[in-house]
Amino acid sequence: MQQTWSFVAMEYYALILNRTYLVRVEEGVLIGSVCRGLTAVEGGGDRLTREITARLAVHGELNDPASYVDAKTLSKAHRANFVIALSEVRSVTYNPKQKWGMGYYLHDGRVTVTTSRQEREFIVLGGQSGRDIARRLNKAIEAA
């Protein structure tokens, strides 16, 4: 029996928008649950922009992946939630390069999960190791 584990990652969509997921690895599946909506870096030249970006910014210890999780958002069903059977995964790769547009948000590169139908690029948030996540995902796929 495979041990359940998880990581927190952001995914870009529609070119510049983003979502944050709690991604769980369970017996034979990868389950992504939206745990935070749109995230922005605080800033802007005018008052309105500063107020909006302050509401969209992550507050808390940015090294702690839990700071990126909003319990209320996580508890709701979301159309962007996903389930991927590990048997459908063709490859998992780790890219240590920083993702453009992440500003001051601490992240350890990207983990890309490829199936026959899609490719998902997860930006590994906080003090998590993207290399370790990719290694553990590959082990889980081998065991599936």
C-alpha positions in Angstrom: 0.0 0.0 0.0 1.3 3.4 -1.0 1.8 6.2 1.5 -0.4 9.3 1.0 1.6 12.5 0.7 1.0 16.0 -0.7 2.6 19.2 -1.9 1.4 22.8 -2.7 2.0 24.2 -6.1 0.8 27.0 -8.4 -0.3 26.5 -12.0 -0.6 29.3 -14.6 -3.6 29.2 -17.0 -5.0 31.6 -19.6 -1.4 33.0 -20.1 -1.2 35.2 -17.0 -3.7 33.9 -14.5 -2.9 31.4 -11.7 -4.4 28.9 -9.2 -2.8 27.2 -6.3 -3.4 23.5 -5.6 -3.0 21.1 -2.8 -1.8 18.1 -4.8 -2.2 14.8 -3.0 -0.7 11.5 -4.1 -2.8 8.6 -3.0 -3.2 5.0 -4.0 -2.9 5.1 -7.8 -3.9 8.7 -8.3 -2.8 12.3 -8.3 -5.5 14.6 -6.9 -5.4 18.4 -7.3 -7.7 20.5 -5.2 -7.8 24.3 -5.7 -6.7 25.8 -2.3 -6.3 29.4 -3.4 -7.6 31.5 -6.2 -5.8 34.2 -8.1 -2.6 35.3 -6.4 -0.7 38.6 -7.1 2.4 40.4 -5.9 1.5 43.4 -3.8 2.3 46.7 -5.5 1.1 49.2 -8.1 1.4 52.9 -8.8 -2.1 53.9 -7.7 -4.2 53.3 -4.6 -6.8 51.1 -6.3 -4.1 48.7 -7.7 -2.3 48.6 -4.3 -5.6 47.7 -2.6 -6.5 45.0 -5.1 -3.1 43.4 -5.1 -2.9 43.5 -1.3 -6.1 41.4 -1.2 -4.7 38.9 -3.7 -1.3 38.6 -2.1 -0.3 35.7 0.2 0.2 36.8 3.7 2.2 34.8 6.2 5.5 32.9 6.2 6.2 32.5 2.5 8.7 29.7 3.2 5.8 27.6 4.7 3.7 25.9 2.0 0.7 26.1 4.3 0.7 29.9 4.0 -0.5 29.4 0.4 -3.5 27.3 1.4 -6.9 28.9 2.1 -9.0 26.4 4.1 -12.3 28.0 2.9 -11.3 27.7 -0.8 -10.0 24.2 -0.2 -13.3 23.0 1.3 -15.3 24.0 -1.8 -15.8 22.0 -5.0 -14.0 23.7 -7.9 -14.3 23.0 -11.6 -10.4 23.2 -11.9 -9.9 20.3 -9.4 -8.5 17.3 -11.1 -7.7 13.6 -10.8 -5.0 11.9 -12.8 -4.5 8.2 -12.7 -0.8 7.5 -12.1 -1.0 4.8 -14.7 -1.7 7.6 -17.3 1.4 9.6 -16.5 4.1 9.3 -19.2 6.7 11.4 -17.5 7.5 13.6 -14.6 10.3 16.2 -14.9 11.9 18.8 -12.7 13.1 22.1 -14.0 15.0 24.1 -11.3 14.7 27.4 -13.1 12.6 30.1 -11.4 9.3 30.9 -13.1 8.9 34.3 -14.6 6.3 36.5 -12.9 6.6 34.9 -9.4 8.0 38.1 -7.8 9.0 37.6 -4.2 7.1 34.3 -3.8 9.6 31.6 -2.8 9.5 28.6 -5.2 11.8 25.8 -6.1 11.3 25.5 -9.9 8.7 23.5 -11.6 7.5 19.9 -11.8 5.9 18.9 -15.1 3.5 16.0 -15.2 2.8 14.7 -18.8 0.0 12.3 -19.8 -1.1 11.4 -23.3 -3.8 14.1 -23.1 -2.1 17.0 -21.3 1.0 18.5 -19.7 0.7 20.3 -16.3 3.4 22.5 -15.0 3.4 22.9 -11.2 5.4 25.7 -9.6 6.6 24.3 -6.3 5.8 26.9 -3.6 7.5 27.7 -0.3 10.4 25.7 1.1 9.5 22.5 -0.6 12.0 20.7 -2.9 10.8 20.3 -6.5 13.6 17.7 -7.1 12.2 15.6 -4.2 8.6 16.0 -5.3 9.6 14.8 -8.9 11.5 11.9 -7.4 8.7 10.8 -5.2 6.1 11.2 -8.0 8.3 9.0 -10.2 8.5 6.3 -7.5 4.7 6.4 -7.0 4.3 6.0 -10.8 6.6 3.0 -10.8 4.6 1.4 -7.9 1.2 2.0 -9.6 
